[in-house]
Amino acid sequence: MIRRSRAPFYLAVMLLILAGLALAVIRHVQMGVPWLPGKQQPVWLVEARIDFEAWGEPVKVNLNIPEQPPGFYTLTEQAASPGYGFAITEQQKDRRAEWTIRNASGPQTLYFKTRLIPDAYAQEAPLEPGPVDATEVFLEEPAATAASALLQQAEARSSGPASLTRELITLLTSQTPDQNTRLLLSQESLSSTLVQLLNSAGIPARIADGLKLEDARRQQTLEPWLQVHDGDRWLTFDPRTGAQGVPEDVLLWRQTQGPLLDVMGGSGSRVHFSMLRQTLPALQILRSEASSDRSLGALSLYQLPVEQQSMFRMLLLLPLGALVVCLMRILVGIKTSGTFMPVLIAVAFVQTSLVPGLAAFISVVTLGLVMRGYLSSLNLLLVSRISALIILVLFITAGISIIGYQMGFSTGMTVTFFPMVILAWTIERMSILWEEEGAHEVLIQGAGSLLVAILAYLVMRSPLAEHLSFNFPELHLVVLGIILLLGQYTGYKLTELRRFAPMKGYH
């Protein structure tokens, strides 16, 4: 007889387990699904307040708002502006909040609020779809000569847009600036001077507005940041230090060339920012993001209706119960009434709670066995006997429910969750087993079924199991792989080891 190699089987099982773990890790990294239940996640609430004086005519206010800021993901956006119409518009990546009103006069105050969550996955700036050209710059003498001298000095010690930017920042922020530096900085700010120099060198550059995030701060203003295009994407620099990248506590509010605030029909406009650091449950944030287009967002169970979510929350616990049954039957060797009857009992316990469900199950099965004994004396056919038993089980369940309700307990009312047909078949099986093997075997298999069901219930009701099974459904591939491996086990069961106890004294 040719023995078939098990290598393909073990390879397939390993691929199943690795696929489940890999998908779970991707979901955790890209969607932020926490590994543990109850995890809290920081959320920044940023409020922009706009104040201006209306002239008693139609008013239109435009405020630039963030679009995919590096290091953050926008959770919610809302405006507080009584009497004003509000909309969010976008033209050529210039995303703006727009307020309009037919007539307004006197002091006006508008609010725009956004909630953002730190998102390390959004740190890298996206690639630009097409080439970006430098802005043409015209400088008058002697500023043109000073700019040319500074660029020659910086280009001699640089090899690309990023290194050239750092060299220019070093020259312009030197403790001992030369006359060219002093001349340029006397006409423009540091950020504007850097933008002019880089565009003069043919390198696209622009000013971005950043907001430093500090908890419970009010009346804050935006600070200028320098962005340089290296041919593929925009690189961000701190013009004060030359450090590249956006710090974790800085929100780039504006990354376009347009104005931050534009008010028509008013004057004296100004905008200030307030911020507050909040902490929300990570799963609450996940539900809010379920409809997003982030990676794997379309595969989230939170997109389903609430009714279907409740159903899947229960169904996804079944593989864990099946795993417990496999472990207890294959490795431990506990006998049960039916192969997966303990899983069904455990599911019922999940819905009813353990103690009331256990009492109801024992009551129904005990009364059912008594009535099954009477049906056996009638010498009925198997189909008629099972059908009659199902009806009797239904009456038993209804009776227990009524008695429990009259006594002030909900124990009886929860019995309806038990599958009636399965209960009837269990009673029939135990009755036949009683006739063939005796009451001792019935007690062994009945007690084994309840023990395995209780263990499965404890596993399925654990907060970690409920969390992982619903939020990481791909981990059931790992459970499937483990069950397949258990199916190859041919060794001794733990309950069989007692046969070797008399051999302890032999060497």
VOGU-3710 file (C-alpha; in Angstrom, 3 decimals, decimal comma):
1> mirrsrapfy> 0,000/0,000/0,000  1,442/3,365/-1,062  1,478/5,878/1,746  0,348/9,322/0,619  2,557/12,244/1,612  1,015/14,704/4,051  3,289/17,556/3,012  0,663/19,254/0,739  -1,869/19,059/3,572  0,457/20,670/6,112
11> lavmllilag> 1,445/23,299/3,523  -2,204/24,179/2,884  -2,905/24,406/6,622  0,135/26,641/7,126  -1,018/28,925/4,294  -4,479/29,141/5,885  -3,035/30,148/9,239  -0,603/32,664/7,709  -3,349/34,188/5,543  -5,609/34,664/8,570
21> lalavirhvq> -2,849/36,255/10,641  -1,683/38,476/7,764  -5,195/39,784/7,059  -5,720/40,481/10,759  -2,461/42,433/10,961  -3,387/44,439/7,845  -6,795/45,252/9,328  -5,143/46,366/12,568  -2,546/48,544/10,828  -4,623/50,119/8,068
31> mgvpwlpgkq> -8,015/50,414/9,786  -6,808/50,860/13,358  -8,874/47,965/14,742  -7,556/47,348/18,283  -6,355/43,899/19,335  -7,935/44,190/22,778  -11,472/45,278/23,747  -11,923/48,522/25,622  -8,917/50,266/24,078  -9,125/54,067/24,039
41> qpvwlveari> -7,843/56,229/21,182  -6,972/59,938/21,246  -9,056/62,298/19,120  -8,327/65,968/18,482  -11,276/68,364/18,346  -10,163/71,476/16,447  -12,442/74,509/16,182  -11,925/77,445/13,834  -13,661/80,667/14,884  -14,239/83,381/12,280
51> dfeawgepvk> -15,081/86,930/13,385  -15,885/89,839/11,055  -18,076/92,945/10,709  -20,912/92,570/8,198  -21,958/95,573/6,075  -25,731/94,924/5,931  -25,632/93,186/2,535  -25,282/89,592/1,222  -22,339/87,829/2,846  -20,197/84,982/1,525
61> vnlnipeqpp> -17,397/83,530/3,629  -14,853/80,957/2,465  -12,434/79,163/4,791  -9,774/76,734/3,618  -10,146/73,415/5,485  -7,793/70,416/5,660  -7,771/67,692/3,033  -5,861/64,508/3,907  -3,497/66,222/6,373  -0,320/64,188/6,928
71> gfytlteqaa> -0,484/62,095/10,076  -4,256/62,501/10,623  -7,535/61,073/9,431  -10,627/63,274/9,425  -13,405/61,669/11,438  -16,185/64,292/11,400  -16,754/67,848/10,176  -19,519/70,243/11,142  -20,334/73,940/11,201  -22,131/76,078/13,775
81> spgygfaite> -23,585/79,098/12,005  -27,194/80,050/12,875  -29,003/81,631/9,936  -26,258/80,844/7,417  -26,302/78,326/4,623  -23,308/75,991/4,705  -21,568/73,769/2,165  -18,153/72,240/1,555  -16,725/72,820/-1,927  -13,590/71,564/-3,631
91> qqkdrraewt> -11,849/72,924/-6,707  -8,402/71,731/-7,799  -7,564/70,371/-4,333  -8,630/73,661/-2,726  -11,160/72,399/-0,182  -13,210/75,160/1,410  -16,061/75,605/3,880  -18,551/78,139/2,507  -21,123/80,159/4,478  -23,758/82,321/2,771
101> irnasgpqtl> -26,592/84,577/3,957  -28,908/87,005/2,181  -28,412/89,879/4,623  -26,258/90,380/7,703  -25,017/93,404/9,610  -22,867/94,022/12,651  -20,458/91,596/14,368  -20,646/88,042/13,044  -19,143/84,815/14,401  -18,923/81,515/12,524
111> yfktrlipda> -17,544/78,177/13,725  -16,113/75,185/11,935  -15,294/72,032/13,929  -13,456/68,929/12,864  -12,461/65,754/14,700  -9,200/64,151/13,675  -7,544/60,956/14,830  -3,778/60,401/14,648  -3,093/58,059/11,748  0,478/56,928/11,200
121> yaqeaplepg> -0,609/55,258/7,938  -1,327/58,732/6,485  2,140/60,125/7,213  3,487/59,811/3,684  2,385/62,476/1,194  0,645/61,094/-1,931  2,389/61,160/-5,292  1,442/64,018/-7,576  -0,502/62,946/-10,687  1,458/65,242/-13,010
131> pvdatevfle> 4,470/67,550/-13,198  4,580/70,590/-10,935  6,156/73,765/-12,273  8,015/76,368/-10,277  6,453/79,804/-9,917  8,188/82,557/-11,874  9,848/85,077/-9,526  10,916/88,658/-10,370  13,377/90,380/-8,014  14,680/93,888/-8,330
141> epaataasal> 18,243/94,901/-7,677  20,026/94,579/-5,337  17,750/91,736/-4,075  18,264/89,756/-7,305  22,055/89,818/-6,889  21,786/88,835/-3,209  19,469/85,933/-4,058  21,806/84,702/-6,810  24,778/84,778/-4,440  22,922/82,803/-1,751
151> lqqaearssg> 21,717/80,222/-4,268  25,250/79,702/-5,625  26,578/79,212/-2,118  23,807/76,706/-1,192  23,938/74,788/-4,505  27,645/74,173/-4,062  26,885/72,150/-0,915  23,696/70,358/-2,061  22,686/67,581/-4,445  18,910/67,904/-4,759
161> pasltrelit> 15,816/69,849/-3,746  15,804/68,547/-0,163  19,470/69,229/0,548  19,289/72,624/-1,174  16,341/73,556/1,057  18,248/72,593/4,193  21,309/74,601/3,104  19,219/77,693/2,399  17,520/77,446/5,784  20,927/77,110/7,444
171> lltsqtpdqn> 22,192/80,239/5,667  19,079/82,312/6,392  18,906/81,306/10,087  22,615/81,709/10,793  23,605/83,479/14,008  25,983/85,643/11,955  24,104/86,438/8,728  25,955/88,106/5,875  24,795/91,227/4,067  22,905/89,264/1,378
181> trlllsqesl> 20,869/87,435/4,015  20,113/90,637/5,926  19,002/92,355/2,726  16,554/89,628/1,706  15,093/89,164/5,190  14,535/92,890/5,535  12,106/92,778/2,602  10,248/89,499/3,200  9,629/87,009/5,998  11,790/83,928/6,373
191> sstlvqllns> 9,230/81,603/4,775  8,490/83,949/1,863  12,213/84,430/1,229  12,757/80,658/1,087  9,860/80,244/-1,353  11,276/82,971/-3,606  14,796/81,524/-3,568  13,668/77,968/-4,315  11,322/78,986/-7,134  14,127/81,137/-8,565
201> agipariadg> 16,256/77,979/-8,645  13,525/76,144/-10,587  12,287/74,137/-7,610  8,519/74,368/-6,887  7,975/75,636/-3,339  5,026/76,961/-1,375  3,977/77,967/2,142  1,730/75,652/4,143  -0,070/76,687/7,318  0,354/74,420/10,329
211> lkledarrqq> -1,387/74,355/13,688  0,510/73,152/16,741  -1,774/70,877/18,755  -1,787/71,454/22,494  -4,579/70,305/24,773  -7,113/72,962/25,893  -5,439/75,828/23,991  -7,464/78,783/22,700  -6,964/81,746/20,373  -4,191/80,008/18,438
221> tlepwlqvhd> -2,977/81,051/15,002  -1,399/79,153/12,143  2,362/79,007/11,662  4,069/78,935/8,245  5,712/75,723/7,046  7,735/75,234/3,892  6,817/72,651/1,261  9,172/71,743/-1,593  8,434/69,475/-4,546  11,171/66,959/-5,329
231> gdrwltfdpr> 9,673/65,733/-8,616  7,398/63,100/-7,053  5,773/64,567/-3,936  5,713/67,582/-1,664  8,262/67,521/1,166  7,569/69,546/4,303  10,261/71,475/6,209  10,254/73,550/9,347  11,641/76,912/8,092  12,883/77,747/11,576
241> tgaqgvpedv> 15,010/74,629/12,132  15,345/72,925/8,751  13,874/69,669/10,098  12,148/67,627/7,406  8,756/66,047/7,991  5,616/66,969/9,907  5,820/66,471/13,695  3,106/64,381/15,346  1,728/67,423/17,186  1,386/69,617/14,073
251> llwrqtqgpl> -1,710/69,664/11,875  -1,174/71,050/8,366  -4,390/73,003/7,991  -3,682/74,523/4,565  -1,497/73,070/1,802  -2,701/75,103/-1,185  -1,763/78,448/-2,703  -5,174/80,076/-2,177  -6,064/82,399/0,696  -6,907/80,939/4,095
261> ldvmggsgsr> -10,001/83,138/4,609  -12,034/85,138/2,110  -14,980/87,316/3,244  -17,321/89,108/0,841  -19,766/91,614/2,349  -17,749/92,284/5,502  -14,481/93,603/6,853  -12,112/93,106/9,765  -12,123/89,334/9,320  -9,899/87,165/11,479
271> vhfsmlrqtl> -9,738/83,464/12,319  -8,516/81,813/15,507  -8,242/78,170/16,462  -9,033/76,277/19,643  -8,301/72,612/20,276  -9,136/69,902/22,769  -7,703/66,413/23,133  -10,415/63,815/23,713  -10,337/60,075/24,302  -12,917/57,805/22,668
281> palqilrsea> -13,303/54,015/22,499  -11,442/52,729/19,461  -14,439/50,634/18,367  -16,702/53,707/18,401  -14,268/55,397/16,043  -14,165/52,252/13,917  -17,967/52,294/13,514  -17,779/55,910/12,359  -15,148/54,966/9,768  -16,974/51,877/8,498
291> ssdrslgals> -18,256/53,620/5,356  -14,870/55,103/4,458  -12,818/54,109/1,434  -9,792/53,144/3,492  -8,169/49,801/2,789  -10,338/46,865/3,946  -13,054/49,362/4,944  -15,468/47,708/2,508  -14,938/44,369/4,309  -15,965/45,668/7,721
301> lyqlpveqqs> -19,012/44,017/9,300  -19,953/47,417/10,740  -21,279/48,360/7,293  -24,113/45,841/7,674  -27,476/46,796/9,234  -27,573/46,509/12,997  -29,927/43,514/12,833  -27,488/41,586/10,645  -24,555/42,644/12,810  -26,263/41,040/15,818
311> mfrmllllpl> -26,783/37,830/13,873  -23,162/37,638/12,715  -21,911/38,494/16,195  -23,512/35,230/17,332  -22,654/33,117/14,286  -18,969/34,071/14,383  -18,718/32,512/17,851  -19,583/29,060/16,500  -16,042/28,266/15,208  -14,681/28,842/18,722
321> galvvclmri> -17,238/26,432/20,151  -16,334/23,888/17,465  -12,663/24,236/18,388  -13,434/23,555/22,054  -15,405/20,440/21,082  -12,517/19,166/18,942  -10,022/19,724/21,741  -12,166/18,016/24,369  -13,155/15,039/22,215  -9,902/14,424/20,318
331> lvgiktsgtf> -7,249/15,322/22,885  -9,060/14,859/26,199  -11,427/12,085/25,121  -14,649/13,265/26,768  -17,760/11,506/25,462  -20,676/13,681/24,420  -24,223/13,049/23,260  -23,847/13,825/19,587  -20,829/15,372/17,966  -21,676/19,059/18,072
341> mpvliavafv> -24,676/19,123/20,377  -22,477/20,865/23,020  -21,931/23,781/20,603  -25,683/24,289/20,183  -26,151/24,130/23,929  -23,343/26,660/24,400  -24,967/29,039/21,866  -28,201/28,805/23,828  -26,289/29,529/27,041  -24,799/32,621/25,382
351> qtslvpglaa> -28,287/33,930/24,714  -29,816/32,944/28,053  -26,829/33,107/30,482  -25,304/30,004/32,021  -27,245/29,150/35,194  -30,819/29,683/33,881  -29,997/27,919/30,626  -28,393/24,976/32,437  -31,412/24,548/34,712  -33,812/24,756/31,773
361> fisvvtlglv> -31,830/22,260/29,688  -31,667/19,680/32,485  -35,393/20,104/33,199  -36,434/19,661/29,564  -34,199/16,638/28,974  -35,243/14,941/32,223  -38,971/15,370/31,549  -38,419/14,373/27,940  -36,742/11,121/28,969  -39,697/10,273/31,211
371> mrgylsslnl> -42,175/10,868/28,388  -39,922/9,025/25,930  -40,167/5,969/28,177  -43,960/6,058/27,874  -43,775/6,458/24,068  -41,466/3,441/23,931  -44,156/1,263/25,516  -46,542/2,165/22,672  -44,260/0,509/20,058  -44,524/3,452/17,651
381> llvsrisali> -42,549/3,809/14,431  -39,391/5,972/14,616  -40,833/8,879/12,585  -44,015/9,026/14,657  -42,074/8,696/17,905  -39,711/11,591/17,032  -42,603/13,782/15,811  -44,557/13,143/18,998  -41,448/13,852/21,041  -40,960/17,229/19,337
391> ilvlfitagi> -44,527/18,219/20,230  -44,049/17,045/23,829  -40,799/19,013/24,104  -42,650/22,102/22,878  -45,309/21,632/25,582  -42,610/21,076/28,208  -40,857/24,276/27,145  -44,088/26,274/27,206  -44,968/24,868/30,625  -41,569/25,745/32,088
401> siigyqmgfs> -41,871/29,250/30,608  -45,305/29,828/32,164  -44,299/28,437/35,556  -41,116/30,491/35,566  -42,986/33,656/34,655  -45,602/33,113/37,391  -42,807/32,595/39,936  -41,096/35,793/38,849  -38,169/34,134/37,056  -37,182/34,517/33,418
411> tgmtvtffpm> -35,546/31,073/33,371  -38,391/29,334/31,655  -38,865/32,030/29,039  -35,331/31,602/27,743  -35,829/27,923/26,943  -37,360/28,828/23,587  -33,878/29,565/22,274  -33,027/25,876/22,371  -33,478/24,109/19,022  -36,510/21,920/19,582
421> vilawtierm> -35,659/19,308/16,961  -32,133/18,868/18,296  -33,487/18,505/21,821  -35,940/15,884/20,634  -33,197/13,921/18,885  -30,982/14,206/21,980  -33,753/12,772/24,168  -34,326/9,968/21,651  -30,605/9,173/21,482  -30,245/9,130/25,265
431> silweeegah> -33,294/6,916/25,593  -31,911/4,370/23,097  -28,535/4,553/24,836  -30,294/3,893/28,154  -31,900/0,781/26,738  -28,688/-0,513/25,124  -25,903/0,595/27,487  -27,693/1,459/30,703  -28,134/4,580/32,832  -24,404/4,829/33,590
441> evliqgagsl> -23,482/5,532/29,963  -26,321/8,048/29,673  -25,001/9,936/32,683  -21,430/9,879/31,314  -22,383/11,250/27,894  -24,903/13,707/29,335  -22,415/15,047/31,854  -19,742/15,193/29,147  -22,027/17,181/26,875  -22,810/19,684/29,628
451> lvailaylvm> -19,140/19,977/30,614  -18,031/20,674/27,041  -20,964/23,066/26,543  -20,012/25,000/29,691  -16,369/25,235/28,579  -17,440/26,373/25,112  -19,766/28,931/26,700  -16,948/30,334/28,863  -14,701/30,677/25,797  -17,416/32,205/23,603
461> rsplaehlsf> -18,514/34,660/26,289  -15,055/35,962/27,060  -14,733/39,643/26,001  -11,543/38,927/24,041  -13,174/36,107/22,048  -16,239/38,221/21,217  -14,020/41,129/20,194  -11,640/39,159/17,976  -14,285/36,977/16,330  -16,350/39,962/15,160
471> nfpelhlvvl> -13,676/42,550/14,433  -11,130/40,117/12,959  -13,264/37,480/11,172  -10,221/36,382/9,156  -8,798/34,846/12,341  -11,301/32,034/11,831  -8,943/30,820/9,103  -6,477/30,187/11,929  -9,166/28,296/13,849  -9,900/26,258/10,711
481> giilllgqyt> -6,216/25,406/10,343  -5,989/24,251/13,973  -9,114/22,081/13,579  -7,645/20,481/10,453  -4,435/19,724/12,337  -6,434/18,173/15,180  -8,102/15,947/12,604  -4,702/14,335/11,930  -4,098/13,452/15,578  -3,979/9,686/16,199
491> gykltelrrf> -2,292/9,552/19,591  -3,643/8,722/23,035  -6,350/10,784/24,661  -5,793/12,147/28,155  -8,596/9,988/29,559  -6,856/6,891/28,188  -3,617/7,487/30,059  -5,122/6,097/33,262  -4,803/2,629/31,747  -1,050/2,945/32,138
501> apmkgyh> -1,226/3,908/35,852  -0,405/0,323/37,057  2,864/0,478/35,075  4,295/3,283/37,269  5,996/0,764/39,557  7,775/-0,998/36,702  11,076/0,189/35,275
//
